[in-house]
């Protein structure tokens, strides 16, 4: 299998692991990039929780190289991570960075934008992304200082200069990127992206693989989004968190099962007068061993969903 090394000596464990992976591994210092072929590259963030080891690099960051230039899809949780991503892109191609796309508003996906301002790209997002960024800017900045310390410096929030709607396309020359927007699912700012050349779907946090899914906005809307994603005409999927997959229907079904179980259990507990605190300990317990970071993420999900479902 082909390996690309930009003058960096890889640790033996990384070299051994690379032979087990189906896609090429591009290693730039400690910032690994997975080459999925035909101009699709992904950096996989670590499965760390914000309270137990967050360092701004926990989600998938991708870029697509076309004949005209590059589109970046999510940029990381800090200027530092964004700079690492930008350096990795420049090591792959001299083509200009034309677009920086944010799949939604969460800080682990957006604060690396600041590293790309010098490239003067078009920053792209959901119609609600700019306003939502503005509303959360103070809170997110405080969280960055709390969890990132010195690495929070310079991690300025960069809002979209272009908003997209379902069916919108961006031209990269030999390929285009097509968007779908969602009203309320993981957040109220979600978009997904399909690359026309490889039929690769970038879901943002509408899909989690391995790591427990997170719901900020509407569990029923997220379930509906998952069902709509199943009809996508694609060959592979890059989720918001976790490995890329060609078995993407299975991955979507796994997430839907967790969400269905969580929804059913919370509704049953509300009907039976079980408190939210108790529900945090029991809801979706049958799914616990299938997901990483389950205890903390599942409790947060119950905390979000329970009060809403009380008013059904």
N, C-alpha and C positions, 0 to 999 in steps of 0.2 A: 504494500500500500504506500502511496506517495505521502511523504512528510515534507513540510516546508519549515525551514529554520532560519530566522533572520539573524544569524551570527550569535545565537544564544545557546549555550550548552544546556540541554534538557536533563533533568534529573532522571536516573535510571527508572524510577517508578513511573514517570510520565511516559518515557519511551516504551516501556512494556505495555502500558495501558493503551498507547496509541495504536498498537497492532491489533487491539481488540475492537477498535471502533471502525464503523463502516465509512465514515467521512474523514477527509484529510484534516489533520490538526496543524494549525498555524500557531506558533508560540512566539510571542514578543514579550521578553522579560517574563513577568509573572501574570501577564494578561493574555490568556489563551483565546484563540479564535478558531472556530470550527468551520471549515470550508465544505459546504454542502454541494458544491459543484455549480457550474454555469452562472457564476457571479453572485451566489448567495453565501453570506458569511454570518456566523452567530457567535457571540460571546455569552457563555452561560454563567449567570451569577450564582453565588453560593446559597444554599438553603439555610439561612440564618434568620432568626426573628429579631425584630427591631429592639426588643428589650434585652436580648441575650447575645448580642454580637453583631449588630448592624454596623456596616462600614460603607454603606452607599453602593454596594455591588452585589445585589441579591436577585436581580431579574435578568431576563434575556435581552441583549442588545444586538441588533442586527444591522447589516447594511447590504444593499443590492447595487451591483456595479453594472451599469448599462454602457452603451457606446458613447453617450453624451456626457455621462457623469454618474454620481453616486447619490443614492437616497439612504439616509440613516433612519432606522426605526427604533426609537427609544435610545436614551443617551446615558442613563445611570443616575445615581443619587447625589453626585457632587461634581464640581469642576474637575477634581482629580481624576475621577473615573471617566468623565467625558474626554479629558486629555489623553488618557490611555487608549480609549476607543479611537479617537482621531489619529493618534500615532499608528495604531494597527491598520487603519484604513489607508494611510499614506504609505505604509510599507507594502500594501497590496497593489495599489494603483495610483498613478499620478493624476488621474482624472479629477475634475473639480467636484466638490460636494455641493450638489444642487438643492437638495431637500433634506430637512430634518423633521421627522414625523414623530409625534407623541401619541401613543395609543390611548392614553387617558391621563388623568391629573396626578396620580400618586407620586410622591417625591422620589421614590427609587427609579422612576422612569423619566423624569424631566429635568433634574438639576444639572445634568451633564450638558444641557443645551448651551450653557455659557461658553463651553470650549469651542463651539463651532461658529460663534458670532463673527470671528475673523474671516470666515469663508464666505460670508454674506449669502447664505442659502435662504431659501424660502422655508420658514417654519410653518408646519402644517398640523392641524388638529381639528377636533370636533367644534361645532359652533358654540358650545358652552364652555370650551376649555379655557379661553382667555378670562372670562368672568369668574370662573371657578378658581383659577390660579390667583386672581386678584383677591378673592374672598379668603383664601387660605394662606396667602403669602406670609403673614405675620406668624401664624401658628407653625407653618412648615419651616420657616427660618429658625424659629426657636428650637424646634425638634432637631434640625441639622446641627445647631450649636451644641445641644445636649448630647447627641449621639456621635457626632463626627469630630467635635473639637476643632482643631486647627484646619482639618480638611474641609470644614464648612466655608472657609474664607473664599470669596470669589464665586461661590455657587449661586449666582444670581438667577432669578426666574425670568425666562425668556418666553414671551407669549407668542401664539401663532400669528403669522402675518397672512396666512391663507386658511380659511375654514373650508372643510369638505362636507359633502352630503353623499348619501348612497348613490353609487353610480359615477361619482367623480373619478377622473383619471389624471395621472401625472405621467408625462412622457420622459423616458430615459434613453430614447433613441431606438434601440433594437427591442425594447420591451416597455411595457407600461405597468403602472401600479393602479389598481382599482380599489375603491373604498366602499365600505358599508358602515353606516352609523347606527347607533342604538340609543333609544330614548332613556331607558333606565335599566341597568343590569348590574354589572360589577360596580360601576359608578354611573353618573349621568353624563359622562364625557367619553364613553367607549367608542373606538373605531376598530375595524379589522381591515387588513390589507391583503390583496392577492397580487402576486407577480405573474404577469401574463406568459412569460417565457418558460418558467419552470412549474407553473401552477402551484406555487408555494403560498400557503395561507399563514399570515402572521396574525394571531388572535389577540395579542395583548393579554390582559388578565381575564378575558372571557374563558380561557382554558388554563388550568393548572395541571401539571403532570408531576407525580410524586409528592409534591408539597400540598398540604391541605388548602383547598380553595377558600378564598376570602370574599365575603359579600359586604359591601359598604352601602349599596343602594337598595336593590329590590330582588329578592330571591326568585320571585315568580318571573320577573323580567329577565334574569340571568338564565333561568331554565328555558324560557322562550328563545333567548339568543343562542343557546346551545343547540336547540332543535333546528333553528334556522341554519346554523353553521354545518349541520349534518348534510344539508343539500348542496353544499359547495362543490363545485367541479374542480377539485384539486388533487394533487398527488402526494403532498407532504405538508406537515403543519409544524410551525414554530410557535410554541405556547408562550405565555408571559413568564412562566417559571417552569423549569424542568427541561428534559431533553427533547430535541425535535423528533418527530415520529412520522412514519408512513402508515402506521396503524392508528390513524387519527380518529376514526369512528369509535374504536375501542376506548380511546382516551376520553372522548366526549361522553361516551356512555358511562364510563367510570365516574366522571365528575357529576353527571346527572344523577346517578344512583346515590351519591353522597348527598346532593342537594335535596333530592326527593325524600330520602330518609330523614334528613334534618327537618324538613318542612313538616312531614307527617308526625314526627315525634313532638315537635314544638306545639303543633295544633292539638295533638292529643293531650298534652300536659296542660295547656290552657283550658281545654274543655273540662279536664278533671281537677282543676284548681291547684295544680302543682306550680310552685313559685318559679320565677325566673332563675333564682340562685340554684335551686335543685335541678332545674332543667339543664343548666350549664354542665352539670355532672353526668347527666344521663342521655341527653339528646344525641342521636346518631352514634351511640356507643358501638354498634355493630360494625361501623366503618373505621374504628380507631386504628386497627393494626394495618390498614391499607395506606395510611398517609403520614408523611413526616410533619412534625410540629403540630400534631393534632390537638393536644390538650389546650395549648394557648390559643390557637386559631379558632378552634371550634367554640370555645367559651366566648370569644369576641363575636363570632357569628351569631350565637344565641342572644348575646347582649344587644345586637343590632336588630335582629329579626323579631324576637319575642314581643317587644312593645308595639310593633307595627301589626303583628298578627292578632294581638288582643282586640284590635278595632275592626277585624274582618266582619 
